[in-house]
Amino acid sequence: MEKNLRQQKTNIIKIALFGPESTGKTTLAKQLADHYETEWVPEFARDYLQAKWDKNQQLCTERDMMPIAYGQVVLENEKLDTAQKYLFCDTNLMVTKVFSEVYYGSCNPLLNEAALAHEYDLFFLTDIDVPWEKDDIRDTPNKRETVFSVFKQTLIDNNKPFITISGDKERRLAKATAIIDNLTIAKRKGFSSADFVEIYNHGIPFENILKQLKIFKKGIAKSNLISPATVNNGILSLSTADFEEKAAFFDAHKGCFKICKFIPASGAATRMFKFLIAFLNNYDIEKETINSYINRNKDNDLSIFIVGMDKFPFFKAVYKKLKEIYPDFDTLERDYKNYYFIKLLLSPDYFNFANKPKAVLPFHKYKTHIANPIEEHLNECVHYAETNKTSNLHFTVSEAHRELFENAIAEVKEKVESASGTQINISFSYQNKQTDSIAVDVKDNVFRSQKGSFIFRPGGHGALIENLNNIDADIIFIKNIDNVIQNNIDKTTLYKKALAGILIEAQQKVFGYLNAIENEEIKDQDIEEIVKFLMQRLNIEITGDFNKFTFENKINKIKELLDRPIRVCGMVKNEGEAGGGPFWIRNDKGEISLQIVESSQVDLSNKKQKSILENATHFNPVDLVCGTKNYKGEQFNLEEFVDQNTGFIVEKSAEGKIVKNYELPGLWNGGMSNWLTIFVAVPLITFNPVKTVNDLLKPPHQPNKK
């Protein structure tokens, strides 16, 4: 036998099966070779050691390691000559190296060098979740966990690209072939094996990465605005008496429904304190006054913060801690007091507000306590999202913040339940990491950090359509975590209930028509009534050729238009807030519909489009009530009603450079594009978000002066 440990060079994709004995390497290698109609490399040591046992009843010794290594390399190189596209190696020199180290405490330098130098496009680390199978040359059934950990650590220490394969043989084959198919595409697209494993371990399907990269290259088409939605032209206007009637209608019928309040609350409060973070990063108290900094940077936000500092609900707590840290704090100059206050507020060692979720920050100061948004949402929940003395509340949270939520809830839940006589059921979900996106540079090439790794970011609130899809409820209230006030809970309750009442009325009508269609009870004269309802109540355009349809086709078209999830959205007067608004738009099929559109979705270089955007009279406060079940009581698959062409490309920064990320169609924008939509004008009092910390100084977030 030729004493040669060199691998033959090849363009064949080579997959190495790697793991302790009796973990299914041979079975999987054979399966994969059959599946891809190619060769697999058997384990040379098996026949070699079996022959040794049969001849002299001898087990493997350290002297056998090099003959096994030479024999394995010869087998692998021979199989390359007849392999087709792929070669599956039941074992390899890295396995021999590990066994030598585990059994004999050392490894021949030649074997060690060759094992580390040999290259494979991917290692499949075979798990120990399959039964041990005894034979003449296997002798470590009781050390499987220890040996497995050694195998895994060897791959990690030597930077080998690997994925663990678990499950029975059918599941292993299905998983392995899916991975290999995607790896093949990845390598064709210029990704390395290490790149592929990094993407795989992050949890993003590789096909999603390819779609994202295609979107970066192609860009996202802008919305085609027809006109702003205005009162009586897409936006329903109601009197106070009308709102009261709709709210009463909801109260009369809510006992028949399972109700849930859905609160997107995933992110940290970083943007809320953005101007304070910039101040701490750029200000040197030894070189200038704060007033000079404000004037130099035209930082009006910082000026407002300092002037109103004592009105913030967290002022006393921060001040108390400052006096503990600096006993002479009261004698310090004003600039030092303000600087230390801001520093302590954001310091990870103390209050750390910028890194916590908004949900747990102090928002409102009452006579007896300080309330955070969680407490306010619990209070709201029992007022309008309650039925049969039960209220269901669902938070989408960051996995890292869940404990903070649970602790904050534990502090107030019993108090709210006791005062309201309502049981509150609280659930959580995380944004699926599969919806994250990969960052690219300004030339749309995949961005790599200084360490060579990728940058992944969450796919925006549009990813939460999946979370919403998993809520089992008939009526779902949606409201952002920061849109809470401490005054006028009765008014807030009135308008939320009224929106729900409008939803139930519309749903009853829609379900009535759909049931009649299913029972074949619709006559010619009924079609005119349904079309009128579609156009006047649901703002759906019926094309001119509809009247040319046969009766059967008219029924099919009506059913298609009606059998969708429904949303009723509160709209407030536009007062210049950043965000989306209601518009009539035309899609690429020429269909006109009501949509919520963000300014980033509009081509601002087009004067006509820009003018339509600027003439908007109303703003989307993210105040929705949804019906996500059909007329049979079955859950819609909400992902079927997303307009996939309405995502966002956003600019971020990474390591001091501009990068771009793709965000999914927004939860209430393209994510609900194909829902039945009703816009309702509601008062500004229903919209009081806290986008920056200074918003807490506005009247709706300050104590009553009475």
Secondary structure, DSSP 8 states (H G I E B T S, - for coil): ----------SSEEEEEE-STTSSHHHHHHHHHHHHT-EEE--HHHHHHHHHHHHH-----GGGHHHHHHHHHHHHHHHHTT--SEEEES--HHHHHHHHHHHHS---HHHHHHHHH---SEEEEE-S-S-----TT---GGGHHHHHHHHHHHHHHTT--EEEE-SSHHHHHHHHHHHHHHHHHHHHTT--HHHHHHHHHHT--HHHHHHHHHHHHH------EEEE-EETBEEE---HHHHHHHHHHHHHHGGGS-EEEEEE--SBSGGGGHHHHHHHHH--TTT--HHHHHHHHT-HHHHHHHHTGGGSTTHHHHHHHHHHH-TTGGGS-HHHHHHHHHHHHH-TTTT-GGGSBGGGS--EE-SS-EE-HHHHHHHHHHHHSEETTEEEEEEEE-GGGHHHHHHHHHHHHHHHHHHHT-EEEEEEEE--GGG-EE-B-TTS-B-B-TTS-B-EE---GGGGHHHHHT---SEEEEE-TT---SS-HHHHHHHHHHHHHHHHHHHHHHHHHHHHHHTT---HHHHHHHHHHHHHTS-----GGGGGS-HHHHHHHHHHHHSS-EEEEEEEE--S-SS-EEEEEE-TTS-EEEEEE-GGGS-TTSHHHHHHHHT--EE---EEEEE-B-TTS-B--GGGG--TT--EEEEEEETTEEEEEEE-S-TTTGGGTTSEEEEEE--GGG----SSGGGGGSGGGS----
